[in-house]
Amino acid sequence: MLINIEWNKRIFSTDLDKPLDISIPLRSGEKNPNAYYIQAPNFEPIKGDNFIGSVALGGSVNCENLFINAHGNGTHTECVGHISKNKITINQSLKTFFTIAQLISIEAENNLITKKSVDKLLNESVESIVIRTLPNNTNKLTKNYSGNNPTFLEAELCQMLREKNIKHLLVDLPSVDAEEDEGKLSAHHAFWNYPTLPRLDATITEMIYVDDKIKDGLYLLNLQIAPLESDASPSKPVLYQLRLKN
């Protein structure tokens, strides 16, 4: 399905039959990334009197209980409710699901993604930014980040993104903040402008994986979540390549 999109006084086309999925599948067991020592997901068939939710085990249907934590085991999208005293949910916060996004690839400097490194690459008009860290390899699909001080974002970078009205920030890291920061979460606070004037419609998506075949540039982003009344949801961000028509 081909569609035309008008953005920034220009017309682009894209093919909705050619999605570029940048989410990490969430599986039962240990074959997932892990952060903050959060327990692995567990999918198990429901069991009751004379019933089991597994066709392989003799049941009539497959019906599983899913034990997951959105934050620690795969691609997830979170809202300001992640750091707020008040109950704010991702289902309340994310109301539009398509934006123009820019994908950029950045190599960390001393384990840090800096304002300077992103600012020189950023298109002034986009609403979403996707950051792929270098080097980029498939171990991000199952990497254990817990206790390993993974790369994080400079708080000044997140403040700049807020000031440029970037509403959706997507990274292939377990968090935009350092693993050990005494609970400050400075980058989260800077991006959401919390508690001064919280941006209720802004989101952060962590633990994506962007294959090297996907080149830096502008894309149509479809940010998909489960309608959970929680601060975060497992998510499925999908990119569509844009082609300039005029």
N, C-alpha and C positions, 0 to 999 in steps of 0.2 A: 504494500500500500504506500503510494507516494503522496506526500503532503507538502504544501508550501507554508512557510512561516515568515511573517513580517517581523523583523526585529532591528531596532536601531536604524530605522529608515532604509533597511535593505531587505531583500527577499531571498530566503534560503529554501532549499528543498531537502527532504530527508525521506528515507525509506523505512517505514515502521516494521517491515518484514526482515530487517537486518539489525536486530538489537545487539548491543555490546554489554553483556552482563558483567558488572564489576563487584558483585557480591561474592562472599565466601559461603558455600553451602554449610548448613548447620546439621551435623550428624549426631547420632547417638554414640557415646563413647569418647575415646581419647583422641581420635583423629580430627581434632579441631585446634585452632590456635587457642592459647590460654593466657590470660592476664590476671594479675592480682590474686593468684592462687584460687580462683573461683572453680568450684567443682565442675567436672565435665557434664555435658547434657546426657540425659538418660531417657530413652524412649522405650516404653515397655507396654505390652498388651494389658488391657484392663481384665481383671479376673473377678468372677462372682460365682454364685451357686450355679453349677452346671453350665457356666459360660466362660469362654476365654476369647479375647479379641485378637485372635491370630488364626488365619486360615491354615498356615503351615502346621499349627499345633492342634488342628481339629475344629476350630471355630468356623462359624458361617461367614464372618466378616473380619476384616482387620480394623481394630479400634484401639489406639494407643493413648496412654497418658504421656504427656511430654513434660519433663522436668528440665527447665532451662533457666539461665540467667542471661538477660539480653546483653549485659555489658561485657562479659568476660570471655565469650567463646566464639564470636563470629561477627559478621557485619551487623551493625545496629545503628539506629538513629535515635538521638536523644534531644530533649528540649530543655528549656531553662528550669523545668521541674527537677532536673538532676541535681541542682544546687540550691533550690529555693526552699524556704520554710513552708510556704503554702503548697498545697497539692495542685500541680500543673501537669497535665498529661500530654504525651505526644499526639494522641488522637485529637485533643482540643487545639493543639498548636499548629500542626501541619494540615492546612486546608487546601492548598494548591499543590499539584504534584508534577507539573512540567515547568522547567526553567531553562534558560540558556546558561550553559556551564562552560568553564574553561579548564582544560586539563593541562597541568604543568608538571614537569619532572625536576626534582630538586635533590641535590646531594647535601646532606647535613654537614654543618660546621661544628665540630666538637659536640656531636650528638644533638645539635639544635638546628631547627629550621628557622631562619631569621627573617625579620621584616625586610631587610635590604635585598635578600635573595629572591623573595617573592615579588616585591614591589616593581622590580625592573622587568618582570615578565607579565604582569597582570593587565588584562584588558579592562579599561575603566568602566565599561558598561554592563558587564556580566552580573548576574545575581547569585551565581553559584561558582565555587572553585573546587576542583578536584586535585589533590596533591599526591603525586606518586614519588616516593622517596627512592633514591639511588644509593647503592645498587639494588636492582629489582630482580627477585627470583622467586620461584614457586614455594620456597620454604615458608613464605608468609601465610600459606594456606593452612599450615599446621604448627606454626612456630610457638614455642613456649617463651613468652615474654616475662613471666613471673620471676622477680628477683634479678633481672638482667639489665635494668636501667635502659629501656628502649628510648629511641629518639623521640623528641617532643617539640612543641612549637613555642617560640618566643611570645610572651604575653603582648609585647608591643606589636607583633605581627597580627595577633587576633584583634587588637584595638584598631589597627589600620583597616582590617577587613570590615569591621563594624562601621567605621567612619566612611568607608566606600560603599556601604549598604549591601555588602555580601550577606545574603540571608542563609545560604546553605554552604557549609564547610564540610568537605569530605576528605578523609585522610586514610592512608594504609597503615596506620599506627594504632596501638591499643588505646591511646589517649592523646589528646592535644597537650596534656600536662605531663610533667615528670612523674615517674612512678613514686618517688619519695619527695614530697614537697611540703611536709608538715600540714597537709590538708588545706593548703591555700588555694589550689586550683586556679591560679592566676589567669591562665589562658581562657578557661571556661568563663570566668567572671568578666574578662575583658570583652570577649566575643558577644556575650549576652547582655552586657552592660548591667550586670547585677551587683548590688541591689538598687542602684541609682534610678534607672528607668529601664526595666527589663524588656528585652525584645522577645515578645511572646510568640512571634511567627518565625523565629530563626532556629535553625537546627544544626547539630553537629553529627556527622556520620563517621564512625570509626571502624577500623578493621576491614576496609575494602581491599580488593586486589585488582590492579589494572595490568593486564597482560601487555608485554612489550609490543605486541602487534598493533595496539591502539596508540596512535600517534598524538603528540601534544597538539592542542588546538581547541576550537569551539565545537560544542556538541549540544544537542537537545538532551536534557536530563529528565528522566522519569524516576522520581523518588517514591518507592512503594514501601508501605509499612503495613503491619497488622493493626487493626483498630483497637489498640489496647489502651485502657485508661491507667497508664503507668508512665513514668518519666521517660521510658525508652521502649523501643520495639525492635526485634529482629527485622532487618529491612533488605530490600532488593533494589539498589540503584542500578538503572540501566541507561546507557548512553546510546545516542543515535547520531551518526555522522552528518554534519551539515555541509551542503554545497551551495556556494553563492550563485544566485541566478542573475542578479543585476546590482 
